Amino acid sequence: MSSDKFHVNSILVVVPCGRAKIWAKQPTVGPIFAKDAYTGSPFKVNRKYAERKGNNWIILSAKYGFILPDFELPGPYEVTFKRNSSGPVSTEILKQQVAMMKLDQYADVIGLGGKEYRAAIVAAFESTRVEPTFPFAGLPIGKAMQATKQASEQSEDS
């Protein structure tokens, strides 16, 4: 994902981290890749969608910002964009990560997750040429998960 060239016809899917993490059930696990740390159904459904629909995918962690699936998380944490008191990553850091990781070089950026994650994604890509899209925005969580799952399965058939 570090090409200097614009990723023509390329899709980046941004998957929100999840509240449910592996350490809740396996406290002695220690450091683990981000893609394996989040264990809740929403993360699993969003990950499947991202792996099928995107050329690349990335996780938006409220604590660490944009992280690659193989980013090693050192241990449990409880940070959310829903509560400022939990200390979520700043918009400024997210903007720096977009530039550093060249996330603004993708033709399309698809964001998943609730309104707080959508707002963080929009703010992160502000002042870039990218306008992230949110195909399941506005749906209640259950309906959003159902629609995301159906969209993932449709790509298997085509």
Secondary structure, DSSP 8 states (H G I E B T S, - for coil): ---SS-EEEEEEEEEE--S-BGGGT-TT--SEEHHHHB-SHHHHHHHHHHHHH-SEEEEEETTTEEE-TT-EE-S-----TT-GGG----HHHHHHHHHHTTGGGEEEEEE-S-HHHHHHHHHHHTTSS---B-TTTTS-HHHHHHHHHHHHHHHHH-
